[in-house]
C-alpha cells in the first residue's frame, strides 16, 4: 500500500457528490438535482458543481424520518 493511499484513507469523508447523494438516498440523480436546486436538499455550489455536506444530508434524513413512537404511544394507551 502506498503512502498516498494511506493518507487518503485518513481523511474523513465530509462531502458527497450528486451521484453519491442520489445513491445514498436511493433516488435518481435528476431527483437529487431538482431537490438541491429548489433548496429542499441542502447543497453548496462550487465551481458550477453541486456538493453536499454529509452532516447536512444526515440532518435532512433525520428531519424526514417517520416516527414510530406515535404508533407505540397509541398502543401503550390502549393497554
C-alpha positions as CSV (number, residue, x, y, z in Angstrom):
1,X,0.0,0.0,0.0
2,X,1.5,3.4,-1.0
3,X,1.8,6.3,1.4
4,X,-0.6,8.4,-0.7
5,X,-3.2,5.7,-0.3
6,X,-2.8,5.6,3.5
7,X,-3.1,9.4,3.7
8,X,-6.3,9.4,1.6
9,X,-7.9,6.9,4.0
10,X,-7.1,9.0,7.0
11,X,-9.1,11.9,5.6
12,X,-12.7,11.6,6.8
13,X,-15.4,11.8,4.1
14,X,-17.2,15.1,4.7
15,X,-18.6,16.0,1.3
16,X,-20.6,13.9,-1.3
17,X,-21.1,14.3,-5.0
18,X,-24.5,14.5,-6.6
19,X,-24.2,10.8,-7.7
20,X,-23.2,9.7,-4.1
21,X,-26.1,11.6,-2.6
22,X,-28.6,10.1,-5.1
23,X,-27.2,6.6,-4.3
24,X,-27.3,7.2,-0.5
25,X,-31.0,8.3,-0.7
26,X,-31.8,5.6,-3.3
27,X,-33.2,8.2,-5.7
28,X,-32.2,9.3,-9.2
29,X,-29.6,11.9,-9.8
30,X,-32.2,14.1,-11.5
31,X,-34.4,14.0,-8.4
32,X,-31.5,14.9,-6.2
33,X,-30.5,17.7,-8.5
34,X,-34.1,19.1,-8.6
35,X,-34.3,18.9,-4.8
36,X,-31.0,20.7,-4.4
37,X,-31.8,23.4,-6.9
38,X,-35.1,24.1,-5.2
39,X,-33.4,24.4,-1.8
40,X,-35.1,21.3,-0.3
41,X,-31.9,19.3,-0.2
42,X,-29.0,21.2,1.4
43,X,-26.1,21.7,-1.0
44,X,-23.3,24.1,-2.0
45,X,-22.4,25.1,-5.5
46,X,-18.7,25.3,-6.0
47,X,-17.2,25.9,-9.5
48,X,-20.6,25.2,-11.0
49,X,-20.8,21.8,-9.3
50,X,-23.2,20.8,-6.5
51,X,-21.6,19.2,-3.5
52,X,-23.3,18.0,-0.3
53,X,-22.1,18.1,3.2
54,X,-22.5,14.6,4.8
55,X,-23.7,16.1,8.1
56,X,-26.4,18.2,6.3
57,X,-27.6,15.1,4.4
58,X,-27.8,13.2,7.7
59,X,-29.8,16.0,9.2
60,X,-32.1,16.0,6.1
61,X,-32.7,12.3,6.6
62,X,-33.4,12.8,10.3
63,X,-36.0,15.5,9.6
64,X,-37.8,13.3,7.1
65,X,-37.8,10.2,9.1
66,X,-41.2,8.9,10.0
67,X,-41.6,8.4,13.7
68,X,-42.8,5.0,15.0
69,X,-43.3,6.5,18.5
70,X,-46.8,7.7,17.7
71,X,-47.9,4.2,17.0
72,X,-46.1,2.9,20.1
73,X,-47.8,5.6,22.3
74,X,-51.3,4.7,20.9
75,X,-50.7,1.0,21.6
76,X,-49.5,1.8,25.2
77,X,-52.6,3.9,26.0
78,X,-54.9,1.1,24.8
79,X,-53.4,-1.5,27.2
